[in-house]
């Protein structure tokens, strides 16, 4: 059985939704390198090459109760099908962390912040690697710090503040 979308972490925690272009995997859990993050975020892993994976992610993003807020997405470059899903749910997504891509790769998502980590490289690094995970965590922490300073997107459920 291939796994299209898997997640770990409490549902009330902020969510990081990783759109992984890697081929299907028999593993029904998030990658080891990302598990340490589940104490402070719900980590959702979408292998979008798997049949129905994007449809499942699309459905979950449309369900206001499926994920904790804020929701941040992680992508490699600008995969059109993934961007279509994110565009449909731009009101629910705070930011897109773009790994190993040119700045401006996802600028066409209105109201969604784009943060680039890494640098363009061929071949691109796997999203499940320790270094990529560390860079994404740093970017998410920076977004949280900025939002807490501005009083938007509370870090945890019930901490006050509101989305601007």
C-alpha positions as a Markdown table, in Angstrom:
| # | Residue | x | y | z |
|---|---|---|---|---|
| 1 | Unk | 0.0 | 0.0 | 0.0 |
| 2 | Unk | 1.4 | 3.4 | -0.9 |
| 3 | Unk | 0.8 | 6.3 | 1.4 |
| 4 | Unk | -0.3 | 9.6 | -0.1 |
| 5 | Unk | -0.8 | 11.8 | 3.0 |
| 6 | Unk | 0.4 | 11.0 | 6.5 |
| 7 | Unk | 0.8 | 13.2 | 9.6 |
| 8 | Unk | 1.9 | 13.3 | 13.2 |
| 9 | Unk | 1.5 | 15.8 | 16.0 |
| 10 | Unk | -1.5 | 17.1 | 17.9 |
| 11 | Unk | -4.2 | 18.6 | 15.7 |
| 12 | Unk | -4.4 | 21.9 | 17.7 |
| 13 | Unk | -0.7 | 22.7 | 16.9 |
| 14 | Unk | 0.4 | 24.9 | 14.0 |
| 15 | Unk | 0.6 | 22.8 | 10.8 |
| 16 | Unk | 3.5 | 22.4 | 8.4 |
| 17 | Unk | 2.2 | 20.7 | 5.2 |
| 18 | Unk | 5.1 | 19.3 | 3.1 |
| 19 | Unk | 4.5 | 18.7 | -0.6 |
| 20 | Unk | 7.2 | 16.1 | -1.4 |
| 21 | Unk | 7.9 | 15.3 | -5.0 |
| 22 | Unk | 9.5 | 12.0 | -4.1 |
| 23 | Unk | 8.1 | 8.8 | -5.5 |
| 24 | Unk | 5.6 | 6.8 | -3.6 |
| 25 | Unk | 6.8 | 5.2 | -0.4 |
| 26 | Unk | 5.6 | 2.1 | 1.5 |
| 27 | Unk | 6.3 | 4.0 | 4.8 |
| 28 | Unk | 3.1 | 5.1 | 6.5 |
| 29 | Unk | 4.7 | 7.8 | 8.7 |
| 30 | Unk | 6.5 | 11.1 | 8.4 |
| 31 | Unk | 10.3 | 11.0 | 7.8 |
| 32 | Unk | 12.5 | 10.5 | 10.8 |
| 33 | Unk | 14.2 | 13.8 | 10.4 |
| 34 | Unk | 10.9 | 15.7 | 10.9 |
| 35 | Unk | 9.6 | 13.8 | 13.9 |
| 36 | Unk | 11.3 | 16.0 | 16.5 |
| 37 | Unk | 9.1 | 18.9 | 15.2 |
| 38 | Unk | 5.9 | 17.1 | 16.2 |
| 39 | Unk | 6.1 | 18.3 | 19.8 |
| 40 | Unk | 5.3 | 21.8 | 18.5 |
| 41 | Unk | 3.7 | 21.4 | 15.1 |
| 42 | Unk | 1.5 | 19.0 | 13.3 |
| 43 | Unk | 3.6 | 17.7 | 10.4 |
| 44 | Unk | 1.6 | 16.6 | 7.3 |
| 45 | Unk | 3.6 | 14.9 | 4.6 |
| 46 | Unk | 2.0 | 14.7 | 1.1 |
| 47 | Unk | 3.9 | 12.7 | -1.6 |
| 48 | Unk | 2.1 | 14.4 | -4.4 |
| 49 | Unk | 3.4 | 11.9 | -7.0 |
| 50 | Unk | 1.0 | 9.4 | -5.5 |
| 51 | Unk | -2.4 | 9.1 | -7.1 |
| 52 | Unk | -5.0 | 11.1 | -5.2 |
| 53 | Unk | -2.5 | 12.8 | -2.9 |
| 54 | Unk | -3.2 | 16.3 | -4.1 |
| 55 | Unk | -6.9 | 15.7 | -4.0 |
| 56 | Unk | -6.6 | 14.5 | -0.4 |
| 57 | Unk | -4.4 | 17.6 | 0.5 |
| 58 | Unk | -7.0 | 19.8 | -1.3 |
| 59 | Unk | -9.8 | 18.3 | 0.7 |
| 60 | Unk | -8.0 | 18.6 | 4.0 |
| 61 | Unk | -7.1 | 22.3 | 3.4 |
| 62 | Unk | -10.8 | 22.9 | 2.7 |
| 63 | Unk | -11.8 | 21.4 | 6.1 |
| 64 | Unk | -11.4 | 24.2 | 8.7 |
| 65 | Unk | -11.1 | 21.6 | 11.4 |
| 66 | Unk | -8.5 | 19.4 | 9.8 |
| 67 | Unk | -5.4 | 21.3 | 10.7 |
| 68 | Unk | -4.2 | 23.6 | 13.5 |
| 69 | Unk | -3.4 | 27.2 | 12.5 |
| 70 | Unk | -1.3 | 28.7 | 11.1 |
| 71 | Unk | -0.8 | 26.4 | 8.1 |
| 72 | Unk | 2.6 | 26.7 | 6.4 |
| 73 | Unk | 3.4 | 24.8 | 3.2 |
| 74 | Unk | 6.8 | 23.5 | 2.1 |
| 75 | Unk | 7.5 | 23.0 | -1.6 |
| 76 | Unk | 10.4 | 22.4 | -4.0 |
| 77 | Unk | 10.3 | 25.1 | -6.7 |
| 78 | Unk | 6.9 | 25.9 | -8.2 |
| 79 | Unk | 5.1 | 22.7 | -9.0 |
| 80 | Unk | 2.0 | 23.9 | -10.9 |
| 81 | Unk | -0.5 | 21.3 | -9.4 |
| 82 | Unk | 0.6 | 22.0 | -5.9 |
| 83 | Unk | 0.4 | 25.8 | -6.5 |
| 84 | Unk | -3.1 | 25.3 | -7.8 |
| 85 | Unk | -4.1 | 23.6 | -4.5 |
| 86 | Unk | -2.4 | 26.3 | -2.5 |
| 87 | Unk | -4.0 | 29.1 | -4.5 |
| 88 | Unk | -7.5 | 27.6 | -3.9 |
| 89 | Unk | -6.8 | 27.7 | -0.1 |
| 90 | Unk | -4.6 | 30.9 | 0.1 |
| 91 | Unk | -6.9 | 32.3 | 2.8 |
| 92 | Unk | -5.9 | 29.4 | 5.1 |
| 93 | Unk | -2.2 | 29.3 | 4.4 |
| 94 | Unk | 0.2 | 31.8 | 6.1 |
| 95 | Unk | 3.4 | 31.1 | 4.2 |
| 96 | Unk | 5.1 | 28.8 | 1.7 |
| 97 | Unk | 8.6 | 27.8 | 2.4 |
| 98 | Unk | 10.3 | 27.2 | -0.9 |
| 99 | Unk | 13.3 | 24.9 | -0.8 |
| 100 | Unk | 16.4 | 25.2 | -3.1 |
| 101 | Unk | 14.7 | 27.5 | -5.6 |
| 102 | Unk | 15.0 | 31.0 | -7.1 |
| 103 | Unk | 13.3 | 33.8 | -5.2 |
| 104 | Unk | 9.9 | 34.6 | -6.7 |
| 105 | Unk | 9.1 | 30.9 | -7.4 |
| 106 | Unk | 5.7 | 31.2 | -5.7 |
| 107 | Unk | 5.0 | 34.9 | -5.7 |
| 108 | Unk | 1.6 | 34.5 | -7.4 |
| 109 | Unk | -0.1 | 33.3 | -4.3 |
| 110 | Unk | -2.0 | 36.3 | -3.0 |
| 111 | Unk | -1.8 | 37.0 | 0.7 |
| 112 | Unk | 0.6 | 34.1 | 1.3 |
| 113 | Unk | 4.2 | 34.9 | 2.3 |
| 114 | Unk | 7.0 | 33.2 | 0.5 |
| 115 | Unk | 10.2 | 32.3 | 2.2 |
| 116 | Unk | 13.2 | 30.8 | 0.3 |
| 117 | Unk | 15.6 | 28.4 | 2.1 |
| 118 | Unk | 18.7 | 26.9 | 0.6 |
| 119 | Unk | 19.9 | 27.8 | -2.9 |
| 120 | Unk | 19.1 | 26.6 | -6.4 |
| 121 | Unk | 20.9 | 23.3 | -7.0 |
| 122 | Unk | 20.8 | 20.3 | -9.3 |
| 123 | Unk | 19.7 | 17.9 | -8.3 |
| 124 | Unk | 17.5 | 19.4 | -5.6 |
| 125 | Unk | 18.0 | 18.1 | -2.0 |
| 126 | Unk | 15.4 | 15.6 | -0.7 |
| 127 | Unk | 12.9 | 17.2 | 1.6 |
| 128 | Unk | 13.3 | 14.5 | 4.1 |
| 129 | Unk | 16.9 | 15.3 | 4.8 |
| 130 | Unk | 18.2 | 16.7 | 8.1 |
| 131 | Unk | 19.6 | 19.9 | 6.7 |
| 132 | Unk | 16.4 | 20.8 | 4.8 |
| 133 | Unk | 14.4 | 20.1 | 7.9 |
| 134 | Unk | 16.6 | 22.3 | 10.0 |
| 135 | Unk | 16.4 | 25.2 | 7.5 |
| 136 | Unk | 12.6 | 24.9 | 7.3 |
| 137 | Unk | 12.3 | 24.8 | 11.1 |
| 138 | Unk | 14.4 | 28.0 | 11.3 |
| 139 | Unk | 12.2 | 29.7 | 8.7 |
| 140 | Unk | 9.0 | 28.7 | 10.5 |
| 141 | Unk | 10.5 | 29.9 | 13.8 |
| 142 | Unk | 11.3 | 33.3 | 12.2 |
| 143 | Unk | 7.7 | 33.5 | 10.8 |
| 144 | Unk | 6.3 | 32.8 | 14.3 |
| 145 | Unk | 8.6 | 35.4 | 15.9 |
| 146 | Unk | 7.5 | 38.0 | 13.3 |
| 147 | Unk | 3.8 | 37.2 | 13.8 |
| 148 | Unk | 4.0 | 37.2 | 17.6 |
| 149 | Unk | 5.7 | 40.6 | 17.4 |
| 150 | Unk | 2.9 | 41.9 | 15.2 |
| 151 | Unk | 0.1 | 40.2 | 17.2 |
| 152 | Unk | -1.1 | 37.9 | 14.4 |
| 153 | Unk | -1.4 | 34.1 | 14.0 |
| 154 | Unk | -1.1 | 33.0 | 17.6 |
| 155 | Unk | 1.6 | 30.3 | 18.0 |
| 156 | Unk | -0.6 | 28.1 | 20.1 |
| 157 | Unk | -4.4 | 27.7 | 20.3 |
| 158 | Unk | -5.8 | 30.3 | 22.6 |
| 159 | Unk | -2.7 | 32.6 | 22.9 |
| 160 | Unk | -4.6 | 35.6 | 21.7 |
| 161 | Unk | -3.9 | 37.8 | 18.7 |
| 162 | Unk | -5.6 | 37.5 | 15.3 |
| 163 | Unk | -4.8 | 37.2 | 11.7 |
| 164 | Unk | -4.2 | 40.5 | 10.0 |
